[in-house]
Amino acid sequence: MLKKAVKTKENKKVSNLAGRVGELEDQLKRALADYHNLDRRIGERSFEWKGKVLSRIVDKLLEVYDDLCRAEKHLKERGLTIAVNQFWAVLESEGVSKIKTKEADFDPELMDCVEVVPGSENQVVETIVKGYSLNGKVIRPAKVKVGRGKG
């Protein structure tokens, strides 16, 4: 009888310990899943943050690039032309591209219409300020004059 009582106590202890081990395993699995989700979210936010920072820096550099292009038009110096081309090559290597406006249909996603003038309907007649995108996302829309069409 004593042996049965001891075995019953031991079985209860083993059963309780097995249950506790199962609970701890579940907690560990949940903690690992939470960690992986947090790690993924941090990675996504970091990527977004880097994109925003790059976009702001590139936007400022584009102002300098535009000034250099205007100076190049007036000065027509070979050294300046080389520097402007080099500057553009660096911007392009970072994912910057020009928004094409010449002989293009007006696209409000890529362009801002500053004036409607006589010309082919909904066609860009003149580009006032060049527009640029960074890795497919518009960072500065082109400012253009758009044709109103007949009438």
Stockholm file with secondary structure:
# STOCKHOLM 1.0

chainA/1-151         MLKKAVKTKENKKVSNLAGRVGELEDQLKRALADYHNLDRRIGERSFEWKGKVLSRIVDKLLEVYDDLCRAEKHLKERGLTIAVNQFWAVLESEGVSKIKTKEADFDPELMDCVEVVPGSENQVVETIVKGYSLNGKVIRPAKVKVGRGKG
#=GR chainA/1-151 SS CHHHHHHHHHHHHHHHHHHHHHHHHHHHHHHHHHHHHHHHHHHHHHHHHHHHHHHHHHHHHHHHHHHHHHHHHHHCCHHHHHHHHHHHHHHHHTTEEECCCTTCBCCTTTEEEEEEESSSTTBEEEEEECCEEETTEEEECEEEEEECCCC
#=GC SS_cons         CHHHHHHHHHHHHHHHHHHHHHHHHHHHHHHHHHHHHHHHHHHHHHHHHHHHHHHHHHHHHHHHHHHHHHHHHHHCCHHHHHHHHHHHHHHHHTTEEECCCTTCBCCTTTEEEEEEESSSTTBEEEEEECCEEETTEEEECEEEEEECCCC
//
